């Protein structure tokens, strides 16, 4: 019976517990780092450039900007990483569920003992995957209401300026300009962009927002209408107009937008969000402006209709006037009574004026006898006597008249006359006015004492030949 493991362990020599190279084997054991580095060199050397098709799963973007994902099929999975510098070159937004073809190189990650693909380029695996991404994006934007009919704006009937977002070198801009010239010459402002490839979506979105940011009256005329246009192509060629940045720029634009991307059978998300979709760029120009000749013909037709309407109205008005005139009485019958009354009033006015003149003449004769010169002299003498009496009375009532009899008038600094002892005591200083001058005094206990004498002021005498009113 063979020995059990426990029996062998118990009977083993202590030397057999230590690692030892078998006889004839001189290979030293490798460290974990050494074997990991050897595997890394082998994998990267053998698979330096690979293309792998699979479905994206577990896609996430780290704060560093690196993207991590897993590619899988029905039997296996492989991890993948997109470094931050490569992520901006991907033409679409990677997300879970997309069938893609990843181009890059295989490498190992020794920290977790696994291998992964460093993705340098990512493409959708066929048109079906692209359509799947497009439909998913369309549904998400539609759920936000960006394609709702009530959000769409009416196009101006006759825009003065049209902004065009397209390539400056393609046939699209020439077709638009030629069609506008044929229908209605209009001022056009071109914002040149690339319409395909890397950076196309960003340029188109920036152009739409740039037009919308223009101010009225600025150095460049702000358009009344925008046309976003591109010629036909495959779905890959038109993909820039399916990008979310372009769709949102058109949705936010306050200027009405016509989408003219591709041919009639081509459809992009720009067509859903724009205010009007044109099957071709030429059709967009036709939508933008009316035909000038048709407009002039319409105006002329409206003018003729207005002239006919006015003519008919005048004819009907003339007929009504004639009908009414037949019902009216003759002018002689209308104005004869008023003429007779006017004559009567004129006769009465003449007689009244004659009577008024006669009465005025009699009154003048009576007043003329009263206007004799002797009567004027008598009235003048009487008035002179009354004036002299008033002058004498005024002289007698003058406040300085009693001063000639030895009285004095007491005033304060403001020349206000004081008529009581209390008022005199309340004043800080007094002035005693005599007939021949004034004396300053101050109030002290026990009575008023005069200021030091000063030379009396003599009253001013009137000029020669002029009489004093109070003499």
PyMOL commands that set and color helices and strands:
alter all, ss='L'
color gray80, all
select helices_A, chain A and resi 5-11+14-17+32-46+84-87+127-143+149-151+171-183+200-213+239-242+244-252+269-273+281-288+292-327+331-370+373-397+401-405+421-426
alter helices_A, ss='H'
color red, helices_A
select strands_A, chain A and resi 50-61+67-72+77-82+99-109+114-124+161-166+187-192+225-230+257-261+276-277+409-411+430-434+437-444+447-450
alter strands_A, ss='S'
color yellow, strands_A
deselect
rebuild
show_as cartoon
